[in-house]
Amino acid sequence: MNILNKLAMENQDLLTDAQIEAQVREVLYANMIEGQNGGYTFHYTKPSPGTYPFQYFWDTCFHVYTLTALEEYDMAKKHIKSLFQLQEQDGFVGHILYWKHPFPARSTDVFQLRPKSLFRLTKPHMTALVQPPLVAEAVQRIYNRTHDTGFLKEMLPKLKAYYNWLHQNRDFEGEGLLSIISPYESGMDWKASYDPVLNFGPGRANWRLFLKVMWLEMGNFRRGYNLKRIYKQDNFIVKDVAYNTIYAQNLHALAALCAAAKDPDAATYKARAERCSDSILKYMYNPQDYAFYDLAGHNMKQLRIATATIFFPVVLNNIPVHISEAVLERHLLGQDGFHVPFPIPSLSVREPAFNPRESVYIWRGPTWVVFNWFMHRFLLRKGYKEEADGLLLSVKKLITKSGFREYYDPFTGAGHGAHSFTWSGLLLDMIKASQQKTEES
């Protein structure tokens, strides 16, 4: 019997939807920060009280989804506006915004800053890295719920500048695919598919992997984050599947926002979205494995390691139905390599790097709510209601058992990592989406 069906048949006392909503609200507000510094008024939610105290790029987007599920629309707008306050003139926005803290949480994170930022550590500043560009969809979510044209007109120029920066600076080969220059840019810091690029493994992460990543970070810092020099060096030029899937989705969202504002650039972003989607299919899909793989280097070599992002591109409209069905049947529904009591594990159980336990080297086995959230929306939309309900039920069980944790053991459901972790509040968005789908049916 399929593991999702087993989950649905089990009897267990779960938190009610009302209890979950109340707890999500409590966690979010307990982590919310507001203040002023350097002439800026900032407003954000830290992902966790001690572990992640700053404003992070894609975390802010997750918070928007949760806040809109709570119908806290004004608060969601404040989060987005805060995220773009330090936007540079060329459109760049870093992956961490330091509003009042002079130093990063970890001393080694100083290498994620541009050297010139070292002279303004006591003032608001941000890193030189980027994160998955989920922000157009976040703004679209707010606009679709509020129809606030003033907010749309305020944010649209900032969004266009940001996505134009990505297009101009990270599409190195002109194929429509964006490259990341550090594992941290994927948001999945120690993702196992990067191990071959770092000349590590195969096997479980250890201090040697840590040193290799730190050496990479120091190299980028020494080069002043000059992207032309970094690309030429080709130490870590990776086209991540999840990153580019999110990029394609958000270009479509940006095109829709432009159309709503009667902005003539809608066609430009739609064309870029289609180019990215076509290149994902062309370069990342492996028909033998029924999987989409990250790409490495100038020659875009497939990194054939089965992380949980191998089925992300099935959400894109250009992926042929027979490919989407084959990928889902093999890996998500058929559980090939992902057969655990609490899906979706961040790495196939068959990979040598798989480690379901707590570790500083995250994203190498445990289950994160964000994977279930990402696939849940697609499964609902495509009529896989039973499977979507299974993912939803699994997350309810995790939070009932272990609370709002950063990640969970995929076999036992034990919570690991940061406490009061806001990402797990995405469960509420899953609940609301499921309720809406039921009402439409």
ABEGO torsion letter per residue (X at the ends): XBAAAAAAABBBBBBBAAAAAAAAAAAAAAABBBBBBGGBBBBBBBABAAABABBBAAAAAAAAAAAAAAGBAAAAAAAAAAAAAABBAAGBBBABBBAABABBABAAAAAABBAAAAAAAABBBBBABBBBBAAAAAAAAAAAAAGBAAAAAAAAAAAAAAAAAAAAAABAAGAGBBBBABAAAAGBAABAAAAAAAGBOBEBBBAAAAAAAAAAAAAAAAAGGBAAAAAAAGABBBBBAAAAAAAAAAAAAAAAAAAAAGBAAAAAAAAAAAAAAAAAAAAABBAAAGBBBBBBEAAGBBBBBBBAAAAAAAABAABBAAAAAAAAAAAAAAGBGABBABOBBABBAABAABBABBBABBGAGBBBAAAAAAAAAAAAAAGBAAAAAAAAAAAAAAAAAAEBBABBBAAAGBBBEBBGBAAAAAAAAAAAAAAAAAAAX
